[in-house]
Amino acid sequence: MGDFFHQLHHRYFECNYGGTEVPLDAWFGTFHDRSEEATARTRVRLKEMRKK
């Protein structure tokens, strides 16, 4: 993972947990690839978590 992907983890926290050795994000669907779609998915996931 590059620095930008790690930076996204700190911005949203609910994405980019793993690295290349342990692909946690591929397994759990939490990978953020800088796309608008990934941003939208992450925001929806955060909104749902805040409801609980």
C-alpha positions, 0 to 999 in steps of 0.5 A, a space after each residue: 500500500 502506498 502512502 495515499 492509501 494509508 492516508 485514506 485509512 486515517 481520513 475515513 478509518 473504515 477502509 484500507 486496513 490491510 496491506 499487500 501481505 494480508 489483503 484484509 480489504 479484499 476479503 471484507 470489501 473495505 478497499 478504497 482506490 481513490 475513486 468516487 465510487 469507493 468514496 461513496 461506499 465508504 460514506 454509506 458504510 460510515 453512516 450506517 455504523 453511526 446509526 447503531 
